[in-house]
Amino acid sequence: MGAVHPLLTDTTPLPEGLDARLRDQLTFVIEVDRLKTILRQSPLAAADRRENDAEHSWHLALMVVLLAEHSDEPIDVGHTVKLVLVHDLVEIYAGDTPLYDAEAAHTQQAREEAAADRLFGLLPPDQAREVRALWDEFEARSTPEARFAKAMDRLQPLLLNWMARGGTWKSPGVTADTVRSRKAVIGDASTALWEAGRTLIDEGERRGWSRPSLS
């Protein structure tokens, strides 16, 4: 995690007299407004700019609602929505780690663990435990819901890169096989969605939107 910045509410403190639990909850709600400032590498389909983490999280939540029927295992949609809404909050302090940045991946876990400790610790203890458990579940992919949430996290930028005619598929050192390898986790949750994803990757390679596989 980088430099520790003051909380947003330190600059404009909440009024005195608020219920202590509500104060902690509102402090957290205000602090996570920072998510809107964290830029990802994925380009938007509808505008010439990169998406931010808040836009990404909203898109994943909608995808869960619409695509849950394609899960290979029954999932609790509401719980899965919670997972995708929580999973990137740590990037407020840890920053985004691009999928194809192998160097940044070495420190990702430590940065995100430290960020989770600080950020979720702003909540009342019971909610801090609940939100941390959701984040841990997503990271571990130990449940059908977490596996489907992870699949959405990999499918969404795949769709955006398709619309950008390559996008981050053109990153240095990345080939079509690299993309297939990093996106294969989609298949852990949905055979149908991974088949669709592979079709897009294969066609993107055929059109020259990614570097050909080395083999």
N, C-alpha and C positions, 0 to 999 in steps of 0.2 A: 504494500500500500504506500502511496506517495505521501506528500506533506499532509499533516492533519489540519484541516481548515476549521474555523469556528462554525458552529451550527447556524443555520439561517436565522433561527429565532434569537440568536445572540445579538444580531444586528437590529432586530425589531422585536423586543421581548413581548410575549403574550401578557395580557393584563393580569394584575394581581387579583386574587380571589377566585380564580378558576379551580374547579375540583382537580385534585392532584393527578388522578388517573386520566382524566380528560386532557389535562395539560400535557402529559406524556404522549398520549395518542395524537394530539394535534401537532406537537413538536415533530413527531415522526412523519405525519402526513405532509407537513410543510417541508421537512428535510428531503423527502423523496421527490419533491418537485425538481431536484437536481437531475433526475433521470432524463428529463427532457433535454438536457444539455449534453448528454453523452452520445457522441456520434459513432455510428457503426460504419463498417466498410461498404455495406450493401447499398446500391443505388435505389432510389425510389422508382417505381414504374410510372408514376404520374407526374413527376417533376424532375428537373435536372439538379438534383442534390442527393446527399446521402441521408439515410433514415437515422433517427435517433432511437435510443433504447425504449423510450416510452411508446413510440409508434410501433416498434417491433413487438413489445409485450402486448399491446392492444390487438395487433394483427394475429398473434399466436392465440390469444383467447378466443377470438372470433373463429379461427380455424378449428380449434378444439370443438366448438359448438357445432360447426357445419360438417366436419369430417370424422366425428367420433364413430359413425357407422362403419368406417373402414378399419377400425381397430381389430386385430386378430383375436383379442380377448375383450370381454365386457369391461367397460370402464365407467367410473363415476365421473360424469362430465363436470359437475360443479367442483369436485376435488381437483380435477385436472386443470380447470381454469385457474384455481388458486395457485397451482404449481407454476404455471407459465407466467402469472402475474408477479410472482415473488422471485423467480430464478435469476433475473438480471439486476435486481436492486443493488446487489453488492458492487456492481460496476460504478455506482455513484462515487465510491472511494477507490476501488481497485482499477477502474478504467476498463475499456473493452479490450478483449484479447482476440484479434482476428483469427479466424479458423485456420488460415494457412500460414500463420506466423509461428514457426517452430521455436524460435528463440524466446519469444514472449511466453510461450506455453510452459517453459521450464519454471517460471516463477508464478504462474497463474494460481495454483492452488493456495500457496502461502498468502498471496495478496488478497485473494477472495475470502479466505478464512478470517484474516484480520479484519477485513471490511465487514464481514457478517457479524463478528463479535461487537464491533463498534455500532453499526447501524441498528441491528435488531435489539441491542441493549438499550436503545432509547425508549422502547415500548415498556408498558407494565410487564412485570415478570411472567405472568401466565401467557400473555400474547407474544412476548419475546420467545418463549419456548415453542409456542405453536408455529410461529413464522419460521423460526430456525429449523424446526422439524420438517417443514415443507421444503425449505431450501436443501436440507440434507437429503431428503427423499429424492428430489429431482437429480441431485448430483450422483446419488448411488444407483439410480434407475432400478430400484429394488421392487417396484410394484408395476402392474400393468399401466396405471395412470402415469407414473413417472416415465415409463418407456414411451408412452404415446406423447407425453409432453416434450420429451427430447426429440422425437420424430418431427413434431411440428417446428421445433427450433432449428432443425436442419432442412426441412422442406421449404419453409418460408423464404429464406435467402436464395435457395435454389430457384424458386419462381421469379424472384426479383432479378437474379442474374440472367435467367432466360430472357426476361423482358428487356434487359440491357444488352442483349446479344453478347454475353460473355461476362461483363462486370469483373468481379474478383476472380473469375476463372482464368483471367489473363495475368494474375499476379506472378511475379518472378519465381521460376522454379516449379510452378504448378502445371500439371498435365491433366488430361481428361481422367487418367487413372487415379491421380491424386484426388480429384473431385469424387470419383466413385468410392474410393476408400473412406473418405471423410464423411460421406453421406450414407454409407451402408447401414448405419445405425437406424435409419428409418425402417429398414426391414425387420428390426427386432420387435417392432410394434405393429406394422402393417405390411403384409405382402403386397396388397394392391397399390398402396401409395409408393412403395419402393419400386414396383414395376413401372409406375408412372414416372417416378423420378429418374430412373435409369433411361427411360425413353427420351426424356428431355436432355439428359447428359450426353447420350449417344448421338442424338440429332444435333446438339450443339457442337460436338466434335466434328461431325460430318460437315457442318456448315463453316468450320474454321473459327468458331467462337472460343475454343480452348486449344491448347497445344496438344498435338497428337500424342498418344501413349508411346512410350519408348520401345515397347516390345514389338 
